[in-house]
Amino acid sequence: AVVAKNTAMRQREMLEAEDLLREETDAFVTWRESLSAIPTINQLQERANAFREEELKRCTRKLSGANLSEKELEAVERLSRGIVNKLLHGPMAHLRKTESVEGKQATLKEL
């Protein structure tokens, strides 16, 4: 009776371990697939940053007569980075969730 009870308990624990292993494997596969989004995300960030820098230069030239201090110019720079980061957050999260490479490329073209 003791042996049968221990065998049944080990059987249950084995099934729980298999379930846990399946869950962790699925999580790992999902994480690994999300890595394929990194080049696309980097491309998107570089493109957005190029636009930000271009607009910042244009704005800085217009504000040159306003005699802004270095601290104020740095604040404008931080503001522009913050806006770009907030705008990119949603699309980048979407790219990380998109499963296929074709889906990631289609998303990037839409942006």
C-alpha positions in Angstrom: 0.0 0.0 0.0 2.8 2.4 0.8 4.6 1.6 -2.4 1.5 2.1 -4.4 0.8 5.4 -2.7 4.4 6.6 -3.3 4.2 5.5 -7.0 1.0 7.4 -7.4 2.5 10.5 -5.8 5.5 10.3 -8.0 3.3 9.8 -11.1 1.4 13.0 -10.2 4.6 14.9 -9.6 5.9 13.7 -13.0 2.8 15.0 -14.7 3.2 18.3 -13.0 6.8 18.5 -14.0 5.9 17.8 -17.6 3.3 20.5 -17.6 5.8 23.0 -16.1 8.4 21.9 -18.7 5.8 22.5 -21.5 5.0 26.0 -20.2 8.6 27.0 -19.8 9.4 25.6 -23.3 6.5 27.7 -24.8 7.8 30.8 -23.0 11.3 30.2 -24.2 10.1 29.7 -27.8 8.1 32.9 -27.7 11.0 34.8 -26.3 13.3 33.4 -28.9 10.9 34.3 -31.7 10.7 37.9 -30.4 14.4 38.3 -31.0 13.7 38.3 -34.7 12.0 41.6 -34.2 15.2 43.3 -33.0 16.6 44.3 -36.4 13.2 45.7 -37.4 12.9 47.6 -34.1 16.4 49.0 -34.5 15.6 50.2 -38.0 12.4 51.8 -36.8 14.3 53.6 -33.9 17.0 54.8 -36.2 14.5 56.2 -38.7 12.5 57.9 -36.0 15.7 59.3 -34.4 16.8 60.7 -37.8 13.5 62.5 -38.2 13.7 63.8 -34.6 17.3 65.1 -35.1 16.3 66.8 -38.4 13.3 68.5 -36.7 15.4 69.4 -33.7 18.0 71.1 -35.9 15.3 73.0 -37.7 13.8 74.1 -34.4 17.2 75.0 -32.9 17.9 77.3 -35.9 14.6 79.0 -35.4 15.2 79.4 -31.7 18.7 80.7 -32.1 17.5 84.3 -31.7 15.8 83.4 -28.5 19.1 83.0 -26.7 18.3 79.7 -25.0 20.7 78.4 -22.5 22.5 75.0 -22.9 20.2 73.7 -20.1 17.1 74.8 -22.0 18.4 73.3 -25.3 19.0 70.0 -23.4 15.5 70.1 -22.1 14.1 70.5 -25.7 16.4 67.5 -26.7 15.0 65.4 -23.8 11.5 66.4 -24.7 11.9 65.3 -28.3 13.4 62.0 -27.3 10.6 61.4 -24.8 8.0 62.1 -27.5 9.6 59.7 -30.0 10.0 57.0 -27.4 6.3 57.2 -26.4 5.2 57.2 -30.1 7.3 54.1 -30.8 6.3 52.1 -27.8 3.1 50.8 -29.2 4.5 49.8 -32.6 7.5 48.2 -31.1 5.4 46.1 -28.7 3.3 45.1 -31.7 6.5 44.1 -33.6 7.6 41.9 -30.7 4.3 40.1 -30.7 4.1 39.5 -34.5 5.1 36.0 -35.2 6.4 35.9 -38.7 9.2 37.8 -40.3 6.8 38.8 -43.1 4.4 40.2 -40.6 7.2 42.3 -39.0 8.2 43.6 -42.4 4.6 44.4 -43.3 4.2 46.3 -40.0 7.4 48.3 -40.6 6.2 49.3 -44.1 2.9 50.5 -42.6 4.8 52.7 -40.2 
